[in-house]
Amino acid sequence: MPRGAGGAWWVYLARCGDGTLYCGIARDVRARIAAHGSGKGARYTRGRGPILLLSAHRCRDQGTALRIERAIKGLSRSEKLEAASDPRRWAAIARAARERGNRGR
């Protein structure tokens, strides 16, 4: 499971015990998933354990991670599952999110 090496940020997608999906960002995904599982993570995941990590992708910085997280959260459930299982789909979403962020500079 990914850990934040050198301050790297990660975007992750997890499946909750009730079948719902949760997308978040973290520097240490292992610790964040453990926090979710123990009820100390995001309010949404409390009481929805166990939490299963589906996918995690490293980002160049926190701003990029936040833009990709927002893009993933805007997808339908089936699109999120597709992105989690298809690295090319995830990369396309990430590329589009980065380009949107670069336009504002």
N, C-alpha and C positions, 0 to 999 in steps of 0.2 A: 504494500500500500504506500502511496507517495507521501514523502515527508518534505517539508520546505527546505531545500538545500540553498544556502546562501540567500535567504530571504525571498525565495520564489513564491509566487502566488499560484494557486490551483483553483480551477472551477470543477465542481464535482456534481454528479447526479446520483441520488440514492433512492432506493425503494423502501418505504416504510412497511411495518408489519401489517398494516391495513390495506396494503396494495397501492397507496398513493405514492407520488413521486415528489422528491424534494431536491432543489438545486441550490447550491451555496458556494461560497468561496472560503478558502482557508490557506494558511501557510503550511500547516501540518494536517493533512487530511486524516491520517490515522487518529490523531488526538481529537479532531473535530467529530469524526464518526463515533468515537468512544463517548464524547460528551453528549452527543445526540442520544446514544443508547442508554446513557445513565440518567437521562431526563434533565441534563444541564445545558443542552444545546439550544437551538432555536425553539421558540414557543410552539411552532407548528409541529415539531417532531415529538414533543413531550407526550408520553402515553401512546405513541404510535409505533413502538419498537416491536421486534428488533429492526434495526436499520441495516440495510444491505447496500454496500457501495456498488453501483453499476458501472461508473465511468469517472475518470479524473484526468484532467488535462492541464499541463503547466502553462502559465501565462508569463509574459515578460514583466508585468507590473500590476499593481492593484487596480489601477484604472481600467486596464484592458480586461482583467478578470471580472470587474463589475459590469462592463459593457457586454461581455459574453454571457454572464449570468442573466442579465436582463433579457438578452435575446433568447436564451434557452427558456426562461420563464414565460416568454410570450408564445411559445410553441404549443401545439396540441399535445395530448398525452402520447399519441402514436408517433408524432414527430420527435418528441423527446426520446422515446424508446429507440427509434431509428437512429438518431444521432449518437446515442450511447453505444449502439452496436456497430456503427459504421464510421470509422475514423475519417473517411472522406467527407461525410455529411457534417460531422462535428467541425472539421477544418473549414468547410464552406461557411458555416454559421460564424465561426470565430473570425474569418477573414472579413466577412460583411460587417461584423460588429467593430472590428478595428478600423475599417474604412470609414464608418460613420463617425468614429471618434476622431479620426484625422481630419475630417472636414471642418470640425469645430475649432481647429487650431489656426 
